[in-house]
Amino acid sequence: MQMFRITLQSARPSIMNQQDFRATVLMSLGASPSERDELLAYNKNLFDHSALSAPIKLPLPDEPFVSAWERYERKAKDRGALETLKGRLVQLSFPIKKGISQTDAYRSATGKGVAPEKIPGATDLVLKRPDGFRFHLHATPAGRIPILITTHRDDFVSLLRALTMRNEPEDIPEATGAMIVSGYNNWDRIRTLRKRWEADHADDFGGIGWTVEFQRIVSQKALYQDKFIILSDGPYSGVQGHELGISDAEWRETSLVIRREHECTHYVTRHLLNSMQNRLLDELIADYMGIVAAAGCFKADWFLRFMGLENFPEYRNGGRLENYRGNPPLSNGAFKLLQTLAGQAALNVERFDAQYGQNKKIGENSAFMLFALARLTIEELASKQGIRLLSDALSRNKPEA
């Protein structure tokens, strides 16, 4: 990823003016006062741009966990991905089994850091297609992050259950094709820290010094907690290739790119903008980044099909947009208006991308568009002024040498 500096200046009107503008857009779509208030709350922009108020250099430096995964990558070249990670991510040394998280063996490994090979009865996680499992470090504007990929749906489910559900056989929705894991306690990194500490403190015969040091480490989560992304390579959003006029093989590869960049965008917004929400704006931004990476430009018809709006303004019940209805869920009337906002916003973003997406700086540094989109709200993007507002937001992303 190319290195550059970016200065973001405020493109926002005052909060009151922005709120009034959004309310006007909603009322023009026929929103009742209660529906207006629902959507004003739901679509509020929660991204924190304070970290970008001064010039920063992108990509950011890697987070501390990346150095451990660099070692894992090197070892995987000889041992293979699964065998390498089994010795480091302790959950991969246990099967998926109801009640296993309550066993002494499992608690010793995951809660106390006892190496699985020292625990009787710790058997490996079994994958149906172990040769289809791989991992690598992927570059993002917020630094590199590990990506774990499997080519078999059952193996993807097993990985999610192991690494996020304590190896319990909990249900995984069929529509789930990716997950960001954050705050993962990596006992391999702790064991590495212990070896280094003991090498420098050979006189700590009773281990009292290490006990004190361990308590210090516990308070510094960056020393032992990891983030990574788990991906499947199935059809994105449950859409089949023939629905888009693409062969199944090509669509499978395209889906993986969209899904990867989508999840990496969530990592960037969480890391740089201090927010990652289960709502339409986040999904539009993430799908924009994914579609552009895979297709070279934003395709509104793809996004709308992913959301269940392929026949916009008609909505297909069961579409992905229902996953982002909010908590508490939007009323039926407000959700209907959200469908309209999604369609109009997507079309405006496509028009803008067609006009400006070939700009060299945007093409090489997609973070420009990510941050510009994150400056606005769905109402602004969907409005008649949406292209102008997006252009204004983008113009305030000023690259520096």
N, C-alpha and C positions, 0 to 999 in steps of 0.2 A: 504493500500500500504506500502510495506516495506521501511524503512528509510535507505538511504545509501548516501555515498559521491561519487561524480564523478568528475574526473579531465579530461578535454578535452585538448589535445595538438594538435597543428596544424598537420594535415595529408596532407595538400595541398602542391603541388609544387608551385613555384612562379606563379603569375597570368599569366605571359607571357607563361610559360611552360604549364600550364593548358589549356590556350587558344589554343596553338599550338596542343596539344594532341586532344582536342575536334575537332578542324578543320580537323585534320588528319582522325579522325573517320568519320566525315561527308563526306569528300572527298572519303573515301573508299567505302561509300554507294552510290556514284555517284552524290553527290550534286554539283550543278553548283556554281560558285562563289557567285552569288546573293542569292541562297538558303542557302549556307553555312553561309553567313552573317546574314540572317534572323534568322536562328536557333541558331547561337551563341548569338544573342541578346535575343531571346525568352527563351532559356534554361539557361541563366546566373543564377548562384546560388545567390539568394538575401538574404539568411539567415544570420543573424548577430550573430556570435558566441562569441562576446566580453563578454557577460554576463556569459559565461561558461569558460572563460579563467582562472579563479581561482576556487579552490574547492568549490562546493556548495552542500547543503544537499537537497535531494529530498525525498518526495515531498516538494515543496515550501510551505510556510505558506499560508493559505487561503487569498484571497483578502477581503477587508473590507465588501463587500456586502454580504458575506456568512453568517455573524452572523444574519442578518435580515431574511435570508431564513431558518436558523435554527429555528427561532421563527415560521415562516410560516409552517414548517414541523410539529412542535409540535401541532399547532392549527388545522392543516388539519386532524389529527387523530380523532378529535371530530367533526369538522364541514364539513369535506370533502375538496378535493382539490380545486374545482371550487369556492365554497362559500368562502373559505379562501382567495383565490387570488383576488376575485372580490372586496373585501374591501381594497385591497392594490395596485393592478395594475389597475389604473383608467380606462384604455381603455376597460377593461372587464365589465364595467358598462354601456357600450353603444353598440347598435346594429351595424351591418354592413349596412351602408346606404349611398347612393351617396349624397355628399354634407354635410355630418354630421360634417366633420372636420372644416367647416366654421361657425358652429352655435356658439352662445354665450355660451351655456351650455358646449359644448365640449371644447371650448377654455378656459373656466374658470377652468375646471377640469384638463386639460392636460398642460395648460400654466401658471396657477396661483396656482394650487394645492388645489382648493376648493374641499372639500370632495364631491363625487358624491351624497351621500344621502342628501346633503343640496341643490342640484340643481334640480329644478322642471323639469320633462321630461327626466331625466337620467334613461333609462331602461337598463336592463341587456343584455349582449351578450347571445344569445340563442345557445346552442349546441344540436345537434341531439342525441348525446349519452354522456350526462354529466357524467354518471357513468364510462365511458371509459377514462376519463381524470384523469391524476395523475402527480405528480412531486416528485422529490427527489434530493438530493445532491449527485453528482457522483465524485469519487476520480480520479484525474489525476496527472501526475508529476508536474504540475503547481499549484496544489491545487484543492479544490473541486469547482464544478460549478453546478448550478441548471439545471436539465433536465426536460422539460415539454413534456409529451407524451400523444397522443390521439390515440384512436383505430378506429376513423372514418375519412375518407378522407375529408369530408365536414367540420368537426370540425377543422381539421388541417388547412385547408384553412382559416376558420374564425379566428383562432388564429393568423395566419400570418398577415391577413388583419388588425386585431385589434392592434397587438403589433408592427407592422413594417410599416403599410400603413395608419395610422390614421383612422382606421375603414372604409376606403373607399373600395368599391367593385372592386379593381383592379385585373387584371388577374394574376393567379398563374400557371406557367407551370406545366403540368401533371408530368413531370419528377422530379419536386422539392419535396423532401421528408424530408428535414431538413433545418434549418437555425440557424445560430448563431446571437443572438441579442447583440449588444455591445453599450455602451453609453446610456442605457435606463434610463431616469430620473424617479427615484422612489420617488414619493411625500410622500409615507408612511414613508420612512427613514427621509425625511426632517421634517415631522410633529413630528416624534419621537425626532429629535434633538431640535425642538422648545419647546416641552414639557419639556425636560431636562433643556434647557437654561432658560425658564421662571420659573422653580422651583428654580433655583439658583439666579434669579433676580426678586424677587417679587415686587421690587420697580419700575419696568419699566412699569408704568401705561399707558403711551401713546404709547407704542410699538416702540418708537424711537430706543431703544437699540437693539431690535430684528431686526429692519430693517438694522442696521449697521452689526449685526452678520450674517444676511442672505447674505449680499453682500460678506462677508468673506467666507461663505460656498460655494457660487456660484463659486468661484475661485478654489475650491478644489473638483474636480469632483469625487474623490474616496469616498467622504462622501455621495454622493447621486446617483451616476450612477452605474447601475448593468450590468452584463453580464449573459446571460442564453442561453440555446439551446432548440429549439422546434423541436420535432421529430414526424413523423408518423410511423406506424408500417406496412406500405405497403411493397410490394416486392422491394428489393433494386435494384436501377438502372433500374427498369421496367422489370427485369428478373423474370420469373416465376419458381417456384420450380421444375416443371417437366423437365425444360431445364437442370437442374443440377442433376436430379435423386433424388430429395428430395420432400417429401410430402408438400403440401401447408401450413399446420399448422406448420411443423418444419421450413420451409423456412421463414415463417412470423416471428418466434422467432429469427431465425438466422439473418434475415435482420435487425431487431431492434438492435441487438448487433453490427453488422457491422456499421450501420448508427451512432449509439451512439459513438463508438470508433473513427470512421472517423471524426466526428465533434469535439470530444474532442482533437484529434490530431491537428486540426486547431487551437483550443484554446491554446494548448501548444506551437505551433510554433509562434503564434502571441505574446504570453506572454513572452516566453523565448528566442525566436530567432528573434523577432521583424519583422516578416513577415508572411503573409498569402496571397498567390497569386492564381489566377484562372488559373492554368497551370498544365501541366502534372506531373512535379516533385512533387508538393504538393499533387496531387491526388494519385500518386503511394504510397507516404509515408503514407497518411491517409488510403488508402485502405489496405495497408499492415497491419497496426495496427488493422484495423477492422476485416480483414479476419483471422488473427492469433488469435485474441480474440475469434472469433466465431468458428473457425475450429481447432485451435491448431497448425496450420502451414499455411504457405503462399501457396495459390493455384493460380498459374499463369493463369490457364484456367478460373477461376472465374473472375479474374481481366480483362483478355482480353475480356471476354463476356460482362462485365460491360461497357467496352470501345467501343464495337462494332467490336472487333477483334477476335471473337470466331473461325473464319476460317482463322486466321493469316497465310499468309500475306494479305489475302483479307480483305477489310473493308466493314462493313455494313453501308450504308448511314443512317444517323439519329442516329448513335451510340453516346454514351456519350462523346467521345473524341472531337466531334465538339464543345462542350461547352467550351473547353479549347484551342481554336484556336488562341487566343491572340487578342490584340487590338493595332494597326490594325491587321486584321486577316492574318495568314500565307497564302502565295500563295498556289495554288494547289500542286505545286511541293514540296514545303517545308512541307506542311501538309502530303503528301504521305510519305515523309522521317520521319516525326514525328511518323507515324504509325509503321514504321519499328523499330524506336528507342524504342517505347513503348513495342513492342513485345519482342525484344531482351533483354531489361532491365528487363521485368517481368520474363523471363525465367532464367536470371542470378540470380535474387533475389530469385527465387524459389530454384535453385540449392544451393545457399549459405545457405538459410534457412534450407534446408534438411541436410546440412553438419554440421551447427553450431547452428541451432535453438533449439536443445535439450540441449544446454549448460545451466547449472543451473542458472547462473547469468543472461543470456539473458531471460530465461523463467520467472524468478521472477521479473526482472526489465526490462520491455520492452522499457524503455527510452533509454537503450543502443543502440538498433537497430534504434530507431527514430533518435537519434542524429548522428549515423553513416551514415544512408541514407541521412540525411540533409547536410552532409559534401560533398557530391558528386554532379555531374550533370548527366542528363539523358544520355549524350554521354558517360560519364565514366561508368555508370552502364550498358549501352548497349554494351560496347566494349568487345573485347576478354579478356581484362585484368580486366573486371568488378568484378569478384569474388575476385581476389587478392586485388583490390582497396578497395572493401567493407570490406574485412578481415582486411586490414591495417587500415581503418578508425575505425573499431570496436575495434581493439587492443589498440587504443589510448583512449578508454573510460575506465579509470582505477578506479575501485571501491576502496574506502578506508573504513576502519572500523570506 
